[in-house]
Amino acid sequence: MTKNVYTMLVGLSLLACSTQERDNMDTGSAAGLGDGQIARRVTGVWLLSTDYHYQEPCNYLPEEFIRNLFQLDDKIELTKNSELDRCELSWGPNKIGFYLESDKPFESVYQSEYHFNKLFEPQANKAADKEATSKPVLFGPDPQGTGAETPASTTTTSAAQDSARGADPAAPIAGITKPTPPLVAPAQNTATGEAVAGVGDKAIWEPGKKSLHVLFNNHVFSVTAQMAGDTAKIRQGCISLAKIVIESLNEKRGHS
């Protein structure tokens, strides 16, 4: 009997120690006790892992595709120059290049946007600092206005909400809030660049450098075509190349 009592006391002591250690490690993240700021982080803004690495840069510049895109003569011999964050296809004084602004994606959309603005649209960061309230907050929207503060309704859907009753499903429904603004503000013209719509989240074309700078999710990159020819066609070629890069980044993300 004495041996059994001793064993039970030891077991209770160990249980108490493990419970105390667990309590000491508790950061208050349990339901109802967690940090409200952490709980309201916007899903998808931060990467789940920073182990995502880009492909070999020249993989984004398929030679045959580049020849067709920029209508290069088959007799032109292209020299490939690849480094960790760039790839260039050159001939004489001309070159077509792809340049990454980091060796892997930024950890958040806010970081990538800030970096893009710092390099290519500096007035955007200055405006954001002056009017911080106009930028979507880092920690999700307040519940006010989402219907969370209203009492639960005891009725079923109304005629306006039920498209089966003949109402226009595309018509606005009372009580539904407007969509939240995009995380990234549209690009604006700069002293040296022109805003380009429809490429990534924002893009700026610099005619003087024949370069297109692109922000897409957590990625910042540039494509350039420093060559003779019609500037409008070169610009469109860079836009098409940037869209191919974006497709490649989406494919890589899908397999991560």
C-alpha positions in Angstrom: 0.0 0.0 0.0 2.8 2.4 0.9 4.5 1.8 -2.5 1.2 2.5 -4.3 0.8 5.8 -2.4 4.3 6.8 -3.2 3.9 6.1 -6.9 0.6 8.1 -7.0 2.3 11.1 -5.2 5.2 11.1 -7.7 2.7 11.0 -10.7 0.8 13.9 -9.3 4.0 15.9 -8.8 5.1 15.3 -12.4 1.6 16.3 -13.7 1.7 19.5 -11.7 5.2 20.3 -13.1 4.2 19.8 -16.7 1.0 21.9 -16.2 3.0 24.7 -14.6 5.6 24.6 -17.5 2.7 24.7 -20.0 1.2 27.7 -18.3 4.5 29.5 -18.3 4.8 29.0 -22.0 1.3 30.2 -22.7 1.5 33.4 -24.7 -2.1 34.2 -24.3 -3.0 33.0 -27.8 -5.8 30.6 -26.7 -9.3 31.4 -27.8 -10.6 34.4 -25.9 -7.1 35.3 -24.5 -5.1 36.0 -27.7 -3.8 39.3 -29.0 -6.6 41.0 -30.9 -4.1 42.4 -33.4 -2.8 39.0 -34.3 -6.3 37.6 -34.6 -7.2 40.3 -37.1 -4.2 39.8 -39.5 -5.4 39.7 -43.1 -5.3 36.2 -44.5 -2.9 35.8 -47.4 -0.9 39.0 -46.7 2.0 37.2 -45.1 3.7 34.2 -46.7 3.3 30.9 -44.9 6.9 30.2 -45.6 9.9 32.1 -46.9 11.6 29.0 -48.3 10.2 29.8 -51.7 13.1 30.4 -54.1 12.9 31.6 -57.7 13.9 29.6 -60.7 17.2 30.1 -62.6 16.6 33.7 -63.9 17.2 32.6 -67.6 14.3 30.2 -67.3 12.1 33.3 -67.5 13.7 34.3 -70.8 13.2 31.4 -73.3 15.4 32.3 -76.2 13.0 31.2 -79.0 10.1 33.1 -77.3 12.3 36.3 -77.0 13.2 36.1 -80.7 9.6 35.8 -81.7 8.4 38.4 -79.3 10.9 41.1 -80.3 11.1 39.9 -84.0 14.8 39.3 -83.9 16.5 38.0 -87.0 17.5 34.3 -86.8 21.0 35.3 -87.9 21.5 37.3 -84.7 23.6 35.4 -82.2 22.4 35.9 -78.7 24.9 35.8 -75.7 23.4 34.7 -72.4 24.7 36.3 -69.2 23.1 34.9 -66.0 23.6 35.9 -62.4 21.8 35.1 -59.2 19.2 37.8 -59.7 19.3 38.5 -63.4 19.5 37.2 -66.9 20.5 39.1 -70.0 20.4 38.1 -73.7 22.7 40.5 -75.6 23.9 41.1 -79.1 26.3 43.9 -79.8 25.2 47.0 -77.8 21.7 45.6 -77.4 20.2 43.5 -74.6 17.0 42.1 -73.3 17.0 41.4 -69.6 15.0 40.1 -66.6 15.9 41.4 -63.1 14.7 40.3 -59.7 14.7 42.7 -56.8 15.3 40.0 -54.2 16.5 36.4 -54.1 13.1 35.3 -52.9 9.6 36.8 -52.5 9.1 39.5 -49.8 7.4 38.3 -46.7 4.4 40.5 -47.2 2.6 42.4 -49.8 3.2 45.6 -47.8 7.0 45.0 -47.9 7.0 44.4 -51.6 4.9 47.4 -52.3 7.1 49.6 -50.1 10.2 48.4 -51.9 8.6 48.9 -55.3 7.6 52.4 -54.4 11.0 53.2 -53.0 12.7 52.3 -56.2 10.2 53.3 -58.9 7.4 55.5 -57.4 8.9 57.3 -54.4 6.0 59.8 -54.1 3.6 56.9 -53.2 5.5 56.1 -50.0 5.5 59.8 -49.1 1.8 60.1 -49.7 1.2 57.0 -47.6 3.1 58.4 -44.7 1.1 61.6 -44.8 -2.3 59.9 -45.2 -1.8 56.6 -43.4 -5.5 56.3 -42.8 -6.2 56.1 -46.5 -4.2 52.9 -46.9 -5.8 49.6 -45.9 -4.7 48.7 -42.4 -2.4 45.7 -41.8 -4.8 44.1 -39.4 -8.1 43.3 -41.1 -11.2 45.6 -41.2 -13.2 46.5 -38.1 -16.4 44.6 -37.6 -18.4 47.9 -37.7 -20.4 48.0 -40.9 -20.2 44.3 -41.7 -23.4 43.4 -40.0 -21.7 41.7 -37.1 -23.1 44.3 -34.7 -26.7 43.8 -35.7 -29.0 41.3 -34.0 -29.7 38.1 -35.8 -32.8 38.2 -38.0 -35.6 35.6 -37.5 -36.8 36.0 -41.1 -35.6 34.1 -44.2 -34.2 35.8 -47.3 -36.2 38.6 -48.8 -37.4 38.9 -52.4 -34.5 41.3 -53.1 -32.0 38.7 -51.9 -33.6 35.7 -53.6 -32.9 35.6 -57.3 -35.3 32.7 -57.7 -38.1 35.1 -57.1 -37.3 37.1 -60.2 -35.1 39.8 -58.7 -32.0 40.9 -60.6 -29.1 39.0 -58.9 -26.6 41.7 -60.0 -28.6 44.5 -58.3 -27.2 45.9 -55.0 -28.7 44.4 -51.9 -29.4 46.6 -48.9 -27.1 46.0 -45.9 -24.2 44.6 -47.9 -21.1 46.7 -47.5 -19.0 47.8 -50.5 -15.9 45.6 -51.4 -12.8 46.5 -49.6 -10.1 48.5 -51.5 -7.2 46.6 -53.1 -4.1 46.1 -50.9 -2.0 47.8 -53.5 -2.7 51.4 -54.7 -2.7 51.8 -58.5 0.5 53.1 -60.0 0.8 56.8 -60.8 3.0 58.5 -63.4 6.4 59.7 -62.1 8.9 62.2 -63.4 10.6 59.4 -65.4 8.0 56.7 -65.7 4.5 56.1 -67.0 1.9 54.0 -65.1 0.9 50.8 -67.0 -2.5 49.2 -66.2 -3.3 45.5 -66.4 0.2 44.2 -65.5 0.6 42.6 -62.1 -0.7 44.7 -59.2 1.1 47.8 -60.5 3.7 48.6 -63.2 5.7 51.6 -64.4 7.3 51.9 -67.8 10.5 54.0 -68.0 10.9 55.1 -71.6 14.4 56.5 -71.1 15.7 53.0 -69.9 13.2 51.0 -72.0 12.4 49.1 -68.8 9.1 47.9 -67.2 9.0 47.6 -63.5 6.4 45.3 -62.0 4.9 44.6 -58.6 3.0 41.3 -58.4 1.9 40.0 -55.0 5.1 39.5 -53.1 7.4 39.9 -56.1 9.2 42.9 -57.6 11.0 42.5 -60.9 11.9 44.4 -64.1 12.2 43.5 -67.7 14.1 45.7 -70.2 14.7 45.7 -73.9 17.5 48.2 -74.7 17.5 47.9 -78.5 16.8 50.0 -81.6 13.3 50.1 -83.0 9.9 51.4 -82.5 9.5 52.4 -78.8 5.8 51.5 -78.7 6.5 48.0 -80.0 9.4 47.6 -77.5 7.1 48.7 -74.7 4.5 46.2 -75.7 7.1 43.5 -76.0 8.2 44.2 -72.4 4.6 44.1 -71.2 4.1 40.7 -72.9 7.3 39.4 -71.4 6.2 40.6 -67.9 2.9 38.8 -68.2 4.7 35.5 -69.1 6.9 36.0 -66.0 3.8 36.5 -63.9 2.3 33.3 -65.3 5.5 31.4 -64.4 5.4 32.8 -60.8 1.8 31.7 -60.5 2.7 28.2 -61.7 5.6 28.0 -59.2 3.3 29.1 -56.4 0.8 26.4 -57.3 3.5 23.7 -56.9 4.9 25.1 -53.6 
